[in-house]
Amino acid sequence: MPSSFDPPTVAALLDGNPAGVAVLDANLRYTYVNPALERLNGLPAGSHIGRTFSEVLPELRGQAAVLRGVLRDGEPREQTISGRTWAAASDDPRFWRATYHRLETGGDVCGLMVIVVEISDVARQRAELEEARGHVTLLSTAAVRIGTTLDMDTTCRELAEFVVPSFADVAAVDVFPPEVGHPVRRADPGVLRLRRAALRGRGPLDEQVQRFGHPGEYVDFAADSAVTRCLAENEPVLDDWEDHRRGRSAFTSERITASQALGLREALAVPLTARGRPLGALTLVRAEGSSAFSDQDVVVARELAGRAAVDLDHARRYDHEHSIARELQGSLLSEPRGPHPHVEIATRYLPADRGVLVGGDWFDVVPLQDGRHLKAMGDVMGHGVEAAVAMSHYRSLLRLLAGDDLPPHQILEQLDAMVERSGLDRAATCLLAVVDRFGGVCEVASAGHLPPVFIDPGASRAHIVPVESGPPLGTGFGGYRTTSVPCGPGTVLFMYTDGLVERRGEDIDVSVARLASLTLPPGGTLEELLDRVLDRFGGDAEDDIAVLASRIREEPPVLRRPGGSA
């Protein structure tokens, strides 16, 4: 499409301009070149007219995408470019400052005006210094914007949000599946399967690129894709449409078409590696209208990915330990062993949010002789795998001692001594309650644990029993006492760990006193009671919560003689 501007008029205005000036039509073909640009390019005007920008200057063909971006949105672009032209010069690249403006007549787009000025060594060094300063600022800011938590997905999202739009038009962070947790379906041979942890695009692109894989989904990469190659080589890999045409891409033809429709033209895949271990990849994408990735951009992207990988490694190791501890604790907090035909039991475990490591909360119910049952609620001090393992140790010792049929305070005395002798360096609080369904009494002893709550059916308020509390287990001090509390059929014994009631800035006695408001209407179930308790008190907890509710059945089941009737 020829320009609608009159050539003689254009020549009269621009021939004497010291800057190189060209007018291109909407197909990026030269329609005018002034003498200054002839000298810069080393070609006469006749060698320009009718030919495309890329045909005249093959080494600068990457700028064609920038020119198309100006045609599309009308926003002027100003860029520092480097390369070689046909002009006689040394083999060293030359540097220019180029400005691109869209031309319109009568509201119709008819072409572009290109203005080019060669940069001197001093100006070039100044421009490079400014670019370097911008990169240093980018890396310095990254230190406070990325890795603000120990949550891996949050760190990935912070990384993607940081680089868009300051460094890329689209960013994706893909990581290897977690080592602990639900299994991931096996990928086809030669395919790399990663979990998309974050995806962010500039402006309208943010919604449009979601078709390429929402965060949380698994994305497959071909063996020769940029992401797969960057992880295999532990080096950044550039991926452009030439790579797509050669088949070196994870994209299907449909995805290539969709990417081209969005104006995406070049991607830089950078490995996320920490302590010699690949964690995933950061993919940076630039669209038409943005400059191509320079060698300096690749260096900066590698440094940025290296720093982010350290934060991701910390989050990964935290998540690994957290998952193991959660799995271990979950298996140990399974439904208490043995049938309980005369006792109703309901238990819950509510982990704190992901910002807190799993703790050592535990509960247990052990059947004893003569229709009695031992209930235990404990909390090992500390968090993590060590606390969960210590919790298992306490629970095993307690079950061993329960078989000796001792009163609660003597069980605590022996448990305290056994833990001290074992060398276990984890103190724990513990509340024991032995309920005698025939005697209608509950014997309670505490090792530094919070008091139990008794809820009579239909009563307007619960009863918090002020049990005399001895030191935590594992200290070797002993000194425990048993308190007897009436507990007839239908009375609910409620036991809990401190995560249910402890609140920052509030006295623990005030927090515990709120439990006196617990009630259970006639016919109410223990599961409903625990639902209300956790809804009311567990919402803003900062620690794990374990709760146990039990009561003697008001009508014991009918016993049948072997081989006969009731």
C-alpha positions as CSV (number, residue, x, y, z in Angstrom):
1,M,0.0,0.0,0.0
2,P,1.8,3.3,-1.0
3,S,1.9,6.2,1.3
4,S,-0.7,8.8,0.9
5,F,1.9,11.6,1.5
6,D,3.1,13.5,-1.6
7,P,6.8,12.5,-2.3
8,P,7.9,16.0,-3.4
9,T,6.4,17.6,-0.3
10,V,8.0,15.0,1.9
11,A,11.4,15.4,0.2
12,A,11.2,19.2,0.5
13,L,10.6,18.9,4.3
14,L,13.0,16.1,5.2
15,D,15.8,15.9,2.6
16,G,17.9,18.4,4.6
17,N,17.3,16.9,8.0
18,P,20.5,15.7,9.7
19,A,18.7,12.7,11.2
20,G,18.0,9.7,9.1
21,V,14.3,9.7,8.1
22,A,12.3,7.1,6.3
23,V,8.6,6.7,5.5
24,L,7.2,3.2,5.4
25,D,3.8,2.1,4.2
26,A,1.5,-0.2,6.2
27,N,3.3,-3.2,4.9
28,L,6.6,-1.8,6.2
29,R,7.9,-1.1,2.6
30,Y,10.1,2.0,2.1
31,T,8.3,4.9,0.2
32,Y,10.9,7.6,1.1
33,V,14.4,7.7,2.4
34,N,16.3,11.0,3.1
35,P,20.0,11.5,2.2
36,A,21.1,11.2,5.9
37,L,19.5,7.7,6.1
38,E,21.1,6.7,2.8
39,R,24.5,7.4,4.4
40,L,23.7,5.6,7.6
41,N,22.4,2.5,5.8
42,G,25.1,2.6,3.1
43,L,22.5,2.2,0.3
44,P,21.0,4.7,-2.2
45,A,17.3,5.6,-1.9
46,G,16.6,3.4,-5.0
47,S,17.8,0.3,-3.1
48,H,15.2,1.1,-0.4
49,I,12.0,2.0,-2.3
50,G,9.5,-0.8,-2.6
51,R,11.5,-3.2,-0.3
52,T,10.6,-4.1,3.2
53,F,12.5,-3.0,6.3
54,S,13.7,-6.6,6.9
55,E,14.9,-7.0,3.3
56,V,17.0,-3.9,3.4
57,L,18.4,-4.4,6.9
58,P,18.4,-8.2,7.6
59,E,20.5,-7.8,10.7
60,L,17.8,-5.5,12.2
61,R,14.8,-7.6,11.3
62,G,13.9,-8.0,14.9
63,Q,12.7,-4.3,14.8
64,A,10.0,-5.2,12.3
65,A,7.9,-6.6,15.2
66,V,8.3,-3.3,17.0
67,L,7.2,-1.4,13.9
68,R,4.1,-3.6,13.6
69,G,3.3,-2.8,17.2
70,V,3.3,0.9,16.5
71,L,1.0,0.4,13.5
72,R,-1.4,-1.6,15.7
73,D,-1.7,0.6,18.8
74,G,-0.5,4.0,17.5
75,E,1.9,4.4,20.5
76,P,5.2,5.8,19.5
77,R,8.3,3.8,20.4
78,E,11.8,5.0,21.1
79,Q,14.6,2.4,21.3
80,T,18.4,2.0,21.3
81,I,19.3,-0.5,18.7
82,S,22.6,-2.0,17.5
83,G,23.8,-3.9,14.5
84,R,25.5,-3.5,11.2
85,T,24.4,-1.8,8.0
86,W,25.7,-1.7,4.4
87,A,27.8,1.4,5.2
88,A,31.6,0.9,5.2
89,A,32.6,0.5,8.8
90,S,34.5,-1.7,11.2
91,D,33.2,-5.1,12.2
92,D,32.1,-3.7,15.5
93,P,28.3,-3.1,15.9
94,R,27.0,0.4,15.6
95,F,24.4,2.0,17.8
96,W,21.4,4.1,16.9
97,R,18.5,5.8,18.7
98,A,15.4,5.1,16.7
99,T,11.9,6.7,17.0
100,Y,8.8,5.3,15.3
101,H,5.6,7.2,14.7
102,R,2.4,6.1,13.1
103,L,1.1,8.2,10.1
104,E,-2.6,8.7,9.4
105,T,-4.6,10.6,6.8
106,G,-8.3,11.1,7.1
107,G,-8.4,8.8,10.1
108,D,-6.8,5.9,8.1
109,V,-3.4,4.4,9.0
110,C,-1.2,4.8,6.0
111,G,2.3,4.0,7.3
112,L,5.1,4.9,9.6
113,M,7.8,7.5,10.0
114,V,11.2,6.3,11.2
115,I,13.7,8.8,12.6
116,V,17.3,7.5,13.3
117,V,20.3,9.1,14.9
118,E,23.6,7.4,15.3
119,I,24.9,7.4,18.9
120,S,28.4,8.4,19.7
121,D,30.6,6.3,22.0
122,V,30.0,8.7,24.8
123,A,26.2,8.7,24.3
124,R,26.2,4.9,23.9
125,Q,28.2,4.4,27.1
126,R,25.7,6.7,28.9
127,A,22.8,4.7,27.6
128,E,24.4,1.5,28.6
129,L,25.1,2.9,32.0
130,E,21.5,3.9,32.4
131,E,20.4,0.4,31.3
132,A,22.7,-1.1,33.8
133,R,21.4,1.1,36.6
134,G,17.9,0.0,35.7
135,H,18.9,-3.6,36.0
136,V,20.6,-3.1,39.3
137,T,17.5,-1.4,40.6
138,L,15.4,-4.2,39.3
139,L,17.5,-6.8,41.1
140,S,17.6,-4.8,44.3
141,T,13.9,-4.4,44.4
142,A,13.4,-8.1,43.8
143,A,15.1,-8.9,47.1
144,V,12.1,-7.3,49.0
145,R,9.3,-8.2,46.7
146,I,10.0,-11.9,46.2
147,G,10.0,-14.5,48.9
148,T,8.0,-12.7,51.6
149,T,6.5,-16.0,52.8
150,L,7.5,-19.7,53.1
151,D,4.7,-20.7,50.8
152,M,5.9,-21.9,47.4
153,D,2.9,-20.8,45.3
154,T,3.0,-17.4,46.9
155,T,6.7,-17.0,46.1
156,C,6.0,-18.1,42.4
157,R,3.2,-15.6,42.2
158,E,5.4,-12.8,43.6
159,L,8.0,-13.7,41.0
160,A,5.6,-13.5,38.0
161,E,4.0,-10.3,39.3
162,F,7.4,-8.7,39.7
163,V,8.7,-9.2,36.2
164,V,5.4,-8.1,34.5
165,P,5.4,-5.5,33.0
166,S,8.8,-4.1,33.9
167,F,10.8,-6.9,32.2
168,A,8.3,-9.0,30.2
169,D,4.8,-8.9,28.8
170,V,3.9,-12.4,30.1
171,A,5.5,-14.5,32.7
172,A,4.9,-18.2,33.7
173,V,6.5,-20.1,36.6
174,D,6.3,-23.9,36.3
175,V,7.7,-26.1,39.1
176,F,8.2,-29.9,39.6
177,P,5.4,-31.7,41.4
178,P,5.8,-31.9,45.2
179,E,7.5,-35.0,46.5
180,V,5.0,-35.6,49.3
181,G,1.2,-35.5,48.8
182,H,-1.2,-36.7,46.1
183,P,0.4,-38.6,43.3
184,V,0.7,-37.0,39.8
185,R,-0.4,-38.9,36.7
186,R,2.5,-40.2,34.7
187,A,3.5,-38.2,31.6
188,D,4.0,-39.8,28.2
189,P,7.5,-40.9,27.4
190,G,9.8,-37.9,26.5
191,V,7.3,-35.4,28.0
192,L,8.2,-33.2,30.9
193,R,5.2,-32.5,33.2
194,L,5.4,-29.5,35.5
195,R,2.8,-27.8,37.7
196,R,2.0,-24.2,36.7
197,A,2.4,-22.3,39.9
198,A,1.9,-18.7,38.5
199,L,0.9,-17.0,35.3
200,R,0.7,-13.2,34.7
201,G,0.2,-11.0,31.7
202,R,0.4,-7.3,31.0
203,G,-3.0,-5.6,30.9
204,P,-5.5,-7.5,28.7
205,L,-3.0,-10.2,28.1
206,D,-3.5,-11.4,31.7
207,E,-6.9,-12.8,31.0
208,Q,-6.1,-13.9,27.4
209,V,-3.0,-16.1,28.3
210,Q,-5.0,-18.1,30.8
211,R,-5.9,-20.5,28.0
212,F,-2.3,-21.8,28.2
213,G,-2.7,-23.3,31.7
214,H,-4.2,-21.9,34.8
215,P,-2.1,-21.9,38.0
216,G,-2.5,-25.3,39.7
217,E,-2.8,-27.2,36.4
218,Y,-0.2,-29.5,35.0
219,V,1.5,-28.5,31.8
220,D,3.3,-30.9,29.4
221,F,6.5,-29.8,27.6
222,A,8.0,-31.6,24.7
223,A,11.6,-32.9,24.9
224,D,12.8,-30.2,22.5
225,S,10.9,-27.3,24.0
226,A,12.7,-24.3,25.5
227,V,11.6,-25.1,29.0
228,T,12.8,-28.7,28.8
229,R,16.1,-27.7,27.2
230,C,16.8,-24.9,29.8
231,L,16.3,-27.4,32.6
232,A,18.4,-30.1,30.9
233,E,21.2,-27.6,30.2
234,N,20.7,-25.4,33.3
235,E,21.1,-22.4,30.9
236,P,18.6,-19.8,29.6
237,V,17.1,-20.7,26.2
238,L,15.6,-18.2,23.8
239,D,12.5,-19.5,21.9
240,D,11.0,-17.5,19.0
241,W,8.7,-18.2,16.1
242,E,11.6,-19.6,14.1
243,D,12.0,-22.2,16.8
244,H,8.2,-23.0,16.5
245,R,8.5,-23.4,12.7
246,R,11.4,-25.8,13.3
247,G,9.3,-27.8,15.8
248,R,11.4,-26.8,18.8
249,S,8.4,-25.9,21.0
250,A,6.0,-27.4,23.4
251,F,3.2,-25.7,21.6
252,T,0.7,-27.4,19.4
253,S,-0.2,-25.7,16.1
254,E,-3.4,-24.4,17.8
255,R,-1.4,-22.8,20.6
256,I,1.1,-21.3,18.1
257,T,-1.8,-19.7,16.2
258,A,-3.3,-18.5,19.5
259,S,0.1,-17.0,20.6
260,Q,0.6,-15.3,17.3
261,A,-2.9,-13.8,17.5
262,L,-2.0,-12.3,20.9
263,G,1.2,-10.8,19.4
264,L,3.5,-13.0,21.4
265,R,6.8,-13.4,19.5
266,E,9.7,-14.4,21.7
267,A,10.2,-16.3,25.0
268,L,13.1,-16.7,27.3
269,A,13.1,-19.8,29.5
270,V,15.3,-19.6,32.5
271,P,16.0,-22.5,34.9
272,L,15.1,-22.1,38.6
273,T,18.0,-23.9,40.3
274,A,19.1,-23.9,43.9
275,R,21.9,-26.0,45.5
276,G,22.5,-27.7,42.2
277,R,18.9,-29.0,42.1
278,P,16.3,-27.9,39.4
279,L,13.1,-26.6,40.9
280,G,11.3,-25.5,37.8
281,A,11.5,-22.8,35.1
282,L,10.6,-19.1,34.7
283,T,9.4,-18.3,31.2
284,L,9.5,-14.6,30.1
285,V,7.6,-13.7,27.0
286,R,7.7,-10.4,25.0
287,A,5.1,-9.4,22.5
288,E,5.3,-7.4,19.3
289,G,6.1,-3.8,20.1
290,S,8.5,-4.7,22.9
291,S,12.2,-5.0,22.2
292,A,13.8,-8.4,21.8
293,F,15.7,-9.9,24.7
294,S,19.3,-8.6,24.6
295,D,22.4,-10.4,25.9
296,Q,22.2,-8.2,29.0
297,D,18.5,-9.1,29.5
298,V,19.5,-12.7,29.5
299,V,22.1,-12.1,32.2
300,V,19.7,-10.2,34.3
301,A,17.0,-12.8,33.9
302,R,19.4,-15.5,35.0
303,E,20.4,-13.6,38.1
304,L,16.8,-12.8,39.0
305,A,15.9,-16.5,38.6
306,G,18.8,-17.6,40.7
307,R,17.8,-15.3,43.5
308,A,14.1,-16.4,43.3
309,A,15.2,-20.0,43.3
310,V,16.8,-19.7,46.7
311,D,13.5,-18.4,48.1
312,L,11.7,-21.3,46.3
313,D,14.1,-23.8,47.7
314,H,13.4,-22.5,51.3
315,A,9.7,-22.8,50.6
316,R,10.0,-26.2,49.1
317,R,12.0,-27.6,52.0
318,Y,9.5,-26.1,54.4
319,D,6.6,-27.6,52.5
320,H,8.4,-30.9,52.3
321,E,8.8,-31.1,56.1
322,H,5.3,-29.6,56.7
323,S,3.8,-32.3,54.5
324,I,5.7,-35.2,56.1
325,A,4.7,-33.9,59.6
326,R,1.1,-33.5,58.5
327,E,1.0,-37.0,57.1
328,L,2.6,-38.5,60.2
329,Q,0.3,-36.6,62.5
330,G,-2.7,-37.5,60.5
331,S,-1.9,-41.2,60.7
332,L,-1.4,-40.9,64.5
333,L,-4.6,-38.9,65.0
334,S,-6.7,-41.6,63.3
335,E,-9.8,-42.7,65.1
336,P,-8.9,-44.1,68.5
337,R,-8.4,-47.8,68.6
338,G,-10.9,-50.4,69.6
339,P,-14.7,-50.5,69.7
340,H,-16.6,-48.4,72.2
341,P,-20.1,-49.9,72.6
342,H,-20.9,-48.0,75.7
343,V,-19.2,-44.7,75.0
344,E,-19.7,-42.2,72.2
345,I,-16.6,-40.5,70.9
346,A,-16.1,-37.6,68.5
347,T,-12.7,-36.1,67.6
348,R,-11.4,-33.4,65.3
349,Y,-8.0,-32.1,64.3
350,L,-7.8,-28.6,62.7
351,P,-4.3,-27.6,61.5
352,A,-3.3,-24.0,61.6
353,D,-2.9,-22.1,58.4
354,R,0.0,-22.8,56.0
355,G,2.1,-20.1,57.7
356,V,2.5,-22.3,60.8
357,L,4.3,-25.7,60.9
358,V,2.2,-28.7,62.1
359,G,2.4,-29.2,65.9
360,G,2.4,-32.2,68.3
361,D,-1.3,-32.2,69.3
362,W,-2.7,-35.7,70.0
363,F,-5.7,-37.5,71.6
364,D,-6.5,-41.1,72.4
365,V,-9.1,-43.3,74.0
366,V,-8.1,-46.6,75.6
367,P,-10.6,-49.1,76.9
368,L,-9.8,-50.4,80.5
369,Q,-11.3,-53.1,82.7
370,D,-14.7,-53.0,84.3
371,G,-16.3,-50.8,81.6
372,R,-13.9,-47.9,82.2
373,H,-12.2,-45.8,79.5
374,L,-9.1,-43.6,79.6
375,K,-9.2,-40.4,77.5
376,A,-6.1,-38.5,76.8
377,M,-5.4,-35.1,75.3
378,G,-1.9,-33.9,74.9
379,D,0.3,-31.2,73.2
380,V,4.0,-31.7,72.5
381,M,5.9,-28.4,72.6
382,G,7.3,-27.2,69.3
383,H,6.4,-27.9,65.7
384,G,7.5,-29.9,62.8
385,V,8.5,-33.5,62.2
386,E,10.3,-33.8,65.5
387,A,7.2,-32.7,67.4
388,A,5.1,-35.2,65.5
389,V,7.6,-38.0,66.2
390,A,7.7,-37.1,69.9
391,M,3.9,-37.1,70.0
392,S,4.0,-40.7,68.7
393,H,6.5,-41.6,71.5
394,Y,4.2,-40.2,74.2
395,R,1.2,-41.9,72.8
396,S,2.9,-45.3,72.7
397,L,4.1,-45.0,76.3
398,L,0.7,-43.9,77.5
399,R,-1.0,-46.9,75.9
400,L,1.6,-49.2,77.5
401,L,1.0,-47.7,81.0
402,A,-2.8,-47.7,80.6
403,G,-2.7,-51.5,80.7
404,D,-1.5,-51.4,84.4
405,D,-4.9,-50.1,85.5
406,L,-3.5,-47.1,87.5
407,P,-5.3,-43.9,88.6
408,P,-4.6,-40.9,86.2
409,H,-2.0,-39.2,88.5
410,Q,0.1,-42.3,88.8
411,I,0.0,-42.8,85.0
412,L,1.3,-39.3,84.6
413,E,4.0,-39.9,87.3
414,Q,5.3,-43.0,85.5
415,L,5.0,-41.4,82.1
416,D,7.0,-38.4,83.3
417,A,9.8,-40.6,84.6
418,M,9.9,-42.8,81.5
419,V,10.2,-39.8,79.2
420,E,12.9,-38.3,81.3
421,R,14.9,-41.6,81.2
422,S,14.4,-42.0,77.5
423,G,16.2,-38.7,76.8
424,L,13.4,-37.3,74.7
425,D,14.0,-33.6,74.5
426,R,10.4,-32.6,74.0
427,A,8.2,-31.6,77.0
428,A,4.4,-32.1,76.6
429,T,1.3,-31.1,78.4
430,C,-1.3,-33.9,79.0
431,L,-4.8,-34.2,80.4
432,L,-6.0,-37.7,81.5
433,A,-9.6,-38.7,82.3
434,V,-10.8,-42.1,83.4
435,V,-14.6,-42.4,83.1
436,D,-16.3,-45.2,85.1
437,R,-19.7,-45.7,83.5
438,F,-21.0,-47.8,86.4
439,G,-19.8,-45.5,89.1
440,G,-20.9,-42.3,87.3
441,V,-17.6,-40.6,88.1
442,C,-14.7,-39.2,86.1
443,E,-11.2,-39.1,87.5
444,V,-9.0,-36.3,86.0
445,A,-5.3,-35.5,86.3
446,S,-3.4,-32.8,84.5
447,A,0.3,-32.3,83.5
448,G,0.3,-28.6,82.6
449,H,-2.8,-28.9,80.4
450,L,-5.9,-26.8,80.2
451,P,-8.9,-27.9,82.4
452,P,-11.7,-30.1,81.0
453,V,-15.2,-29.0,80.4
454,F,-18.3,-31.0,81.4
455,I,-21.6,-30.3,79.6
456,D,-24.8,-31.7,81.1
457,P,-27.6,-32.4,78.7
458,G,-30.0,-29.5,78.5
459,A,-28.0,-27.3,80.9
460,S,-27.7,-23.6,80.2
461,R,-24.0,-23.5,80.9
462,A,-21.1,-25.9,80.9
463,H,-18.9,-26.6,83.9
464,I,-15.1,-25.9,83.7
465,V,-13.5,-28.1,86.3
466,P,-10.5,-26.4,88.1
467,V,-8.2,-29.5,88.1
468,E,-4.9,-29.1,90.0
469,S,-2.3,-29.0,87.3
470,G,1.2,-30.4,87.7
471,P,4.3,-29.6,85.6
472,P,4.5,-30.7,81.9
473,L,5.7,-34.2,81.2
474,G,9.4,-34.7,80.5
475,T,10.6,-32.4,83.2
476,G,11.1,-35.1,85.9
477,F,9.4,-33.0,88.6
478,G,6.3,-35.2,89.1
479,G,3.7,-34.0,91.6
480,Y,0.3,-34.8,90.0
481,R,-3.1,-35.1,91.6
482,T,-6.3,-36.8,90.7
483,T,-9.6,-35.0,90.9
484,S,-13.0,-36.8,90.9
485,V,-15.9,-35.3,89.0
486,P,-19.5,-36.6,88.8
487,C,-20.1,-37.8,85.2
488,G,-23.4,-39.7,84.6
489,P,-24.9,-41.0,81.4
490,G,-25.4,-38.2,78.9
491,T,-22.8,-35.8,80.4
492,V,-20.3,-34.7,77.8
493,L,-16.6,-34.6,78.6
494,F,-14.9,-32.0,76.4
495,M,-11.1,-31.9,76.1
496,Y,-9.0,-29.6,73.8
497,T,-5.6,-28.2,73.2
498,D,-4.6,-24.6,73.7
499,G,-4.9,-23.7,70.0
500,L,-8.7,-23.5,70.5
501,V,-8.6,-20.8,73.1
502,E,-5.2,-19.0,73.1
503,R,-5.4,-15.5,71.6
504,R,-2.6,-13.0,71.3
505,G,-2.9,-10.2,73.9
506,E,-5.6,-12.0,76.0
507,D,-5.1,-13.8,79.4
508,I,-5.6,-17.5,79.0
509,D,-8.1,-17.7,81.9
510,V,-10.3,-15.2,80.1
511,S,-10.1,-17.3,76.9
512,V,-10.9,-20.6,78.7
513,A,-13.9,-19.0,80.6
514,R,-15.7,-18.6,77.2
515,L,-16.0,-22.4,77.0
516,A,-18.6,-22.2,79.8
517,S,-21.1,-21.0,77.2
518,L,-21.0,-24.4,75.5
519,T,-24.3,-26.3,75.6
520,L,-25.8,-29.4,74.0
521,P,-29.6,-29.6,73.7
522,P,-31.3,-32.9,74.4
523,G,-30.9,-35.2,71.4
524,G,-27.9,-33.2,70.1
525,T,-25.0,-35.1,68.7
526,L,-21.3,-34.8,69.5
527,E,-20.4,-34.1,65.9
528,E,-22.8,-31.1,66.0
529,L,-21.2,-29.9,69.2
530,L,-17.7,-30.0,67.7
531,D,-18.9,-28.2,64.5
532,R,-20.2,-25.4,66.7
533,V,-17.1,-25.3,68.8
534,L,-14.7,-25.0,65.8
535,D,-17.0,-22.5,64.0
536,R,-17.1,-20.3,67.1
537,F,-13.6,-20.6,68.4
538,G,-11.4,-22.0,65.7
539,G,-11.6,-19.3,63.0
540,D,-8.7,-17.1,64.1
541,A,-6.5,-19.7,65.7
542,E,-2.8,-19.3,65.4
543,D,-1.9,-22.9,66.3
544,D,-3.2,-26.4,65.6
545,I,-6.4,-27.5,67.4
546,A,-7.3,-30.9,68.7
547,V,-10.7,-31.5,70.4
548,L,-12.4,-34.6,71.8
549,A,-15.9,-35.0,73.1
550,S,-17.2,-38.2,74.7
551,R,-20.2,-39.3,76.8
552,I,-21.6,-42.6,78.2
553,R,-24.5,-43.9,76.3
554,E,-27.7,-43.5,78.3
555,E,-29.0,-46.8,77.1
556,P,-26.3,-49.5,76.8
557,P,-26.8,-52.0,74.0
558,V,-28.5,-55.3,74.8
559,L,-26.2,-58.2,75.3
560,R,-27.0,-61.6,73.9
561,R,-25.9,-65.0,75.2
562,P,-23.8,-67.0,72.8
563,G,-26.0,-69.1,70.6
564,G,-29.2,-67.9,72.3
565,S,-31.6,-65.0,72.7
566,A,-31.2,-61.9,74.8
